Amino acid sequence: MRIHMAKLVGAKVLAGALSGQKAYAKLLELTRQEPLEPDPVFLDFAGVNVATASFLRETVLACRDTVRRRRSNFYPVIANANELVEEELNVLVTSGGDVLMLCTLDEESQPHEARLLGKLDPKSRLTFDLVQQRTETDAAELMRVHGKNERVQQTAWNNRLSALASLGVVVELSEGRAKRYRPLLAGVTYGN
């Protein structure tokens, strides 16, 4: 799903908490109908000149947190953010110890240049990198392959994977009680 933020708000300057809350309500309405499979929802900032931190906190972070908390199959990704919008997003994620997935989208809605904005702690970063290296994995596999060197039990790997899924940077796939994880987008780089 692709949501054009400039069209959603009806402006090229997205500012203010109140305006952000109104846009957030619209985003929730658009993401009400759950997809059957995990699906990125691209919040496309093409055509947006400026977005303030207060607007972004009330829309982007609130939407991501809400859909991830309800264990939705939607995974919000910020697309086509210009330098000014990305700077404001960086302020938000850096101050909160958070991360967001960013990318550029082409005309066919195909993501390119996927990257994480913000900073993961070293253990989460290792887990994220391991998921990126595989097509799909689970905590038991990570424990078998990497747990011996780090003396990390399966529960710790489960917690790390679950935390990354709650941030929306990896996809959680439920198979009964078991959970598997895969990258949200391929070829994600880390850092600004």
C-alpha positions in Angstrom: 0.0 0.0 0.0 1.2 3.5 -0.9 -0.1 6.6 0.9 0.9 10.0 -0.5 1.3 12.2 2.6 1.0 15.5 0.7 -2.4 14.4 -0.8 -3.6 12.9 2.6 -3.0 16.2 4.3 -3.6 18.5 1.3 -0.4 20.5 1.8 3.3 20.5 1.0 4.2 21.8 4.5 3.2 19.3 7.2 3.4 21.0 10.5 1.9 20.9 14.0 0.8 18.2 16.4 -3.0 18.8 15.8 -2.5 18.5 12.0 -0.5 15.3 12.7 -3.2 13.9 14.8 -5.8 14.5 12.0 -3.5 12.8 9.5 -2.9 9.9 12.0 -6.7 9.3 12.2 -6.8 9.1 8.4 -3.9 6.7 8.3 -5.7 4.4 10.8 -8.7 4.4 8.6 -6.7 3.5 5.5 -5.0 0.7 7.4 -8.1 -0.7 9.0 -8.6 -3.5 6.5 -5.9 -6.0 7.3 -4.0 -7.7 4.5 -3.7 -11.5 4.7 0.1 -11.4 4.3 2.7 -9.0 5.7 2.7 -5.9 3.6 4.8 -2.7 3.7 2.6 0.4 3.9 4.7 3.2 2.3 4.1 6.6 3.7 5.2 8.5 0.6 6.6 12.0 1.3 7.2 12.9 -2.3 6.0 16.4 -2.9 6.3 17.3 0.8 8.7 20.3 1.3 8.9 20.3 5.1 7.5 18.1 7.9 8.0 19.2 11.5 9.0 16.9 14.3 5.7 17.4 16.1 3.7 16.4 12.9 5.9 13.4 12.3 5.7 12.2 15.9 1.9 12.4 15.8 1.6 10.6 12.4 4.6 8.5 11.5 5.6 7.2 14.9 2.1 7.0 16.2 0.9 5.0 13.2 3.9 2.7 13.3 3.5 2.1 17.0 -0.3 1.5 16.7 -0.2 -0.9 13.8 2.8 -2.8 15.3 1.1 -3.0 18.8 -2.0 -4.5 17.3 0.3 -7.0 15.6 -0.9 -5.9 12.2 0.3 -7.3 8.9 1.1 -3.7 7.9 4.7 -2.5 8.3 5.0 1.3 7.9 8.0 2.5 5.8 8.9 6.1 5.1 9.4 6.7 1.4 10.8 9.5 -0.7 11.6 11.8 2.3 13.7 14.8 1.3 16.7 15.9 3.3 14.6 18.3 5.6 12.0 15.6 6.4 14.7 13.1 7.1 16.5 15.5 9.4 13.3 15.9 11.4 12.8 12.1 11.5 16.4 11.7 12.6 15.8 14.1 15.6 12.8 12.0 16.6 14.4 8.6 16.4 17.7 9.7 17.9 16.2 11.4 20.9 14.0 8.3 21.6 16.5 5.6 20.9 14.2 4.4 18.0 14.6 3.4 14.4 12.6 3.8 11.2 12.8 2.1 7.9 13.2 4.5 5.0 13.5 4.0 1.2 12.9 5.6 -2.1 10.0 4.3 -4.2 9.9 4.3 -8.0 6.8 4.9 -10.1 5.9 1.2 -9.9 6.0 1.4 -6.1 9.2 -0.7 -5.9 11.5 0.2 -3.0 15.1 1.1 -3.5 17.9 2.3 -1.2 16.2 0.8 1.9 17.9 1.9 5.1 17.4 2.2 8.8 17.4 5.7 10.3 18.3 5.8 14.0 20.4 3.5 16.1 19.9 -0.1 17.3 21.7 -1.3 20.4 24.5 -3.7 19.5 22.6 -6.9 20.2 19.6 -5.7 18.2 21.9 -4.7 15.4 23.5 -8.1 15.4 20.1 -9.8 15.2 18.9 -7.4 12.5 22.0 -8.2 10.4 21.5 -11.9 10.9 17.9 -11.7 9.7 19.1 -9.6 6.7 21.6 -12.4 5.8 18.8 -15.0 5.6 15.6 -15.3 3.7 13.8 -16.4 6.8 14.9 -17.5 10.3 13.8 -18.2 13.8 15.2 -18.0 17.3 16.2 -21.7 17.4 18.2 -21.3 14.2 20.0 -18.2 15.5 20.8 -19.9 18.8 22.2 -22.9 16.9 24.3 -20.9 14.6 25.4 -17.9 16.7 24.4 -18.7 20.3 27.4 -20.8 21.0 29.8 -17.9 20.5 27.7 -15.5 22.5 26.2 -18.0 25.0 22.8 -16.6 24.2 19.7 -18.8 24.9 16.8 -19.2 22.6 14.6 -16.9 24.8 17.0 -14.0 24.3 16.9 -14.5 20.5 13.1 -14.6 20.7 13.1 -11.4 22.6 15.4 -9.7 20.2 13.4 -10.8 17.1 10.2 -9.8 18.7 11.6 -6.3 19.5 12.7 -5.8 15.9 9.2 -6.9 14.7 7.6 -4.4 17.1 9.8 -1.7 15.6 8.6 -2.8 12.2 12.0 -3.5 10.7 11.6 -7.3 10.3 8.5 -9.2 9.5 7.0 -11.7 12.0 5.4 -14.8 10.4 3.3 -16.9 12.8 3.1 -20.7 12.2 0.8 -21.8 15.0 2.8 -21.1 18.1 6.1 -20.9 16.3 7.3 -17.6 14.9 9.6 -17.0 11.9 11.1 -13.8 10.8 12.3 -12.3 7.5 13.6 -9.0 6.3 10.9 -6.4 5.6 12.8 -5.0 2.6 15.8 -6.6 0.9 19.3 -5.0 1.0 18.7 -2.7 3.9 21.7 -0.6 4.9 22.2 0.7 8.4 22.8 4.3 9.4 22.1 7.7 7.8 
